[in-house]
Amino acid sequence: MRGRKIIIVLYGISVLLILAGGVSSAMVDGSNISRSLSSNSINAGEFISVDLDIVVNGNPNFYLIDEVIPQNFVITAFGGGNILEKEHLKWVNLQSPSTQSITYIIQAPSPIQTTTYFFNGIYTFEGMNVSSPIEGENSLIVNVAGGTTSSSGSSG
């Protein structure tokens, strides 16, 4: 519990510094974060790996990531992230970040019909005035256990 409070405080301080502009700007042109999924269609109850590829240009002192997991999925491996609010997986790197990849694993729910779920997320590097959306793959089809029925756009 103590560790969670420290993360929340660090995240809050980082957000305040960004909003207040109280941090010296670093060159972040070309820095970005993109998402890739190990598959774009899985069956109900199956697991999927999600990679966040972090490309760092310049010398930012920190980045923040807020990844929104589709509703009713279960996070089984956090990839070093923390849950500070429901369906949000967050990372705060305050130690001169470098280009890397973060992987987390989630388990699909059991929908009553084949459903397309959507990922959402934003990131901020030091020197950015506003957060940017995580690029890359953002949809996943979850098939009904035991077979596929008609598809519907939903959830996320």
C-alpha positions in Angstrom: 0.0 0.0 0.0 2.9 2.4 0.8 4.4 1.8 -2.6 1.1 2.6 -4.3 0.9 5.9 -2.4 4.4 6.8 -3.5 3.5 6.1 -7.1 0.4 8.2 -6.9 2.3 11.1 -5.3 5.1 10.8 -8.0 2.5 10.7 -10.8 0.7 13.7 -9.3 3.9 15.7 -9.0 4.9 14.8 -12.6 1.5 15.9 -13.9 1.7 19.2 -12.0 5.1 19.9 -13.3 4.0 19.3 -16.9 0.9 21.5 -16.5 2.7 24.3 -14.7 5.6 24.2 -17.2 8.0 24.1 -14.2 10.4 21.7 -15.9 13.0 22.7 -18.4 12.0 21.6 -21.9 13.9 18.8 -23.4 13.9 18.0 -27.1 11.4 15.3 -27.7 10.8 15.7 -31.4 10.1 12.2 -32.8 9.6 10.6 -29.4 6.5 8.4 -29.4 4.8 5.4 -28.0 3.0 2.8 -30.1 1.0 -0.3 -29.2 1.1 -3.7 -30.9 -1.0 -6.8 -30.0 0.2 -10.4 -30.2 -3.1 -11.1 -32.1 -6.0 -9.1 -33.4 -8.6 -11.9 -32.8 -8.8 -14.2 -29.8 -11.4 -16.5 -28.1 -13.2 -15.7 -24.9 -11.0 -16.3 -21.8 -7.7 -16.3 -23.8 -4.7 -14.2 -22.9 -3.1 -11.6 -25.1 0.2 -9.8 -24.9 0.2 -6.0 -25.5 3.5 -4.3 -26.3 4.1 -0.6 -25.8 7.1 0.4 -27.9 8.7 3.5 -26.5 11.0 5.6 -28.8 12.9 8.3 -27.0 14.6 11.1 -28.9 16.5 13.8 -27.2 17.1 13.7 -23.5 13.7 14.0 -21.7 13.9 13.4 -18.0 10.6 11.6 -17.7 7.5 10.2 -19.4 4.1 9.3 -18.2 1.8 6.6 -19.8 -1.9 6.1 -19.1 -3.1 3.0 -21.0 -6.8 2.3 -20.9 -7.6 -1.4 -20.9 -10.9 -2.5 -22.6 -13.7 -3.0 -20.1 -14.0 -6.4 -18.4 -10.5 -7.6 -19.3 -8.3 -8.9 -16.5 -4.7 -7.7 -16.2 -2.6 -10.7 -15.4 0.9 -9.3 -15.9 1.4 -5.5 -15.3 4.7 -5.0 -17.2 6.0 -2.7 -14.4 2.8 -0.6 -14.5 0.4 0.3 -11.7 -3.3 0.5 -11.5 -4.4 3.8 -10.0 -7.9 3.7 -11.3 -10.2 1.0 -12.8 -9.1 -0.1 -16.2 -6.1 2.2 -16.3 -2.6 0.9 -16.3 0.0 3.6 -15.7 3.7 4.0 -15.9 5.9 6.9 -14.6 9.5 6.9 -15.6 11.4 9.7 -13.8 14.9 8.3 -14.5 16.1 9.6 -17.9 14.1 7.2 -20.1 15.5 5.4 -23.1 14.0 3.5 -26.0 12.5 0.3 -24.8 9.4 -2.0 -24.9 6.9 -2.7 -22.2 4.8 -5.8 -22.3 1.6 -6.5 -20.3 -0.8 -9.4 -20.5 -4.5 -9.4 -20.2 -7.3 -12.0 -20.3 -10.3 -11.5 -22.5 -13.8 -11.6 -21.0 -16.5 -13.9 -22.2 -18.9 -11.9 -24.3 -22.3 -13.3 -25.4 -21.5 -12.5 -29.0 -18.3 -11.8 -30.9 -17.3 -8.3 -29.9 -14.7 -5.8 -31.0 -12.9 -4.1 -28.0 -10.9 -0.9 -28.2 -7.7 0.1 -26.4 -7.0 3.7 -25.6 -4.1 5.5 -24.0 -2.1 8.6 -23.8 1.5 9.5 -23.1 3.5 12.6 -22.2 7.3 13.1 -22.4 9.0 16.0 -20.7 8.8 19.0 -23.0 5.4 18.2 -24.5 2.7 20.8 -24.0 -0.2 18.3 -24.3 -0.5 14.5 -24.1 -0.5 12.4 -27.3 -2.6 9.3 -28.0 -0.7 6.0 -28.1 -0.4 5.0 -31.8 -0.6 1.6 -33.4 -3.1 -1.2 -33.0 -6.1 -0.3 -30.9 -8.8 -3.0 -31.6 -9.2 -6.6 -30.7 -11.9 -9.1 -31.7 -13.0 -11.5 -28.9 -14.9 -14.5 -30.3 -17.5 -16.3 -28.3 -16.3 -19.5 -26.6 -17.1 -22.5 -28.8 -17.6 -20.5 -32.0 -18.1 -17.2 -33.7 -21.4 -15.3 -34.0 -22.1 -11.9 -35.5 -19.8 -9.1 -34.8 -20.7 -5.9 -33.0 -18.6 -2.8 -32.3 -18.5 -2.4 -28.5 -16.6 -1.7 -25.3 -13.5 0.1 -24.5 
